[in-house]
Amino acid sequence: MRDETDDDKNNEPPLRMVLFAVNETYWLAQGEEFLNEMLKGSGYFPTPVTCILFTDGNELQEFIGPDMNVMEFWGINPDVVARLRRDNHLKEIHAHQINPDPDVT
């Protein structure tokens, strides 16, 4: 059984960090408040960091929608991602594994 947290009580989603990746190019999509800690590799940041892998820029643009530009996200150095991977703080998933419509099973 899982303990109830303040997030559960407030119906707020859990804190998390999300990266988008195309080849060896990475952007921070969620979790900017933890950016410094993640970059330094010290202090608290929610783990695992989820990294969504895209085949190409077109697939990424389709995922984020036409009103969003990837240049609005923080770019993340590949060495930081390599450290997260090495420290087992990275969960990589392919974009096609994500179901964007929660009503579709």
N, C-alpha and C positions, 0 to 999 in steps of 0.2 A: 504494500500500500504506500502511496506517495503522500508526503506531507503537503498540506495546503500552504501556499505562499501568499504574500500580499498581492502579487500579480493575479493569482487565482481569485482572490477576494474582490478585486477591482475589475475583473473580467478584462484585464489588459493582457496583450500577447507577451510571451516571455521575451526578455532581452536577447538579441542575437545579432550576429554580424554576417553579412552576405557579400560575397564578391562575385563579379561577373568575369568570365575569362574567354578570350578568343586567342587561341594559340598560346603564346607566352606574354600576352598583354592582359593586365588585370585592372579592374575598377572596383572601388568600394561602393556598393549599392545601398547598404543599410548598416548602421552602427557607427556613424561618424563620431558620436560622443566617446567611443573607445579607440579611435584611430591612433592617437599617440601611444597608448599602451600596447596596441598590437604592433605598431612599427618598432617600438623599442624592445618588445618581447618581455616586458616586465610590467608589474602592476596587474590590475584586474581587467580582463576583457572576456566576454562570453565565448566559451568554446564548446563544441568545435565550431570553427568558422566555416560556414557553408560556402562552397565555391561552385557556382553554376557554370558549366562548360558549354560553350556554343561552338558550332562548326565554323561559323564565319560571322562577319559583321551584319549581314542581312538577317540571319537568324536572331541575333541579339536585338536588332532594331525592331523586328517583328514582336519579340517578347516584351520589350519595354513600351512599345506603342509609338505612333507617329508624333505625338506631342512631346516626347522626351528625347534628349540628345545625350549620348554617352559622354560627351565632353563636360557635362554638368557633374559627373562623378569624380571623386578623387582617384587618380592613377596610383596604383600600388606596384612597387618595385618587385620584379620576379624573385629576387633574393629573399624578400620578406615572405613570399608565398612558399618558397622552398624551405625556409626555416619552420613555418607553420606545419608543412607536410612532414618534415623530419621529426618534429616534436609531437606528432600525432594530434595536432590541433586543427586539422583541416579535414572537412568532409566534402569530397568532390562528387557531384552528380551531373549528369548530362541533362541539358534543357528538355530534351524529348521525354525524360522520365517524370517531368513535373506536369501535373494536371492543372492548368490554369483555371478551370471551371470546377469548383468544388461540388457542384450538383451532378457532374458526370462521373460515373463509376467505371 
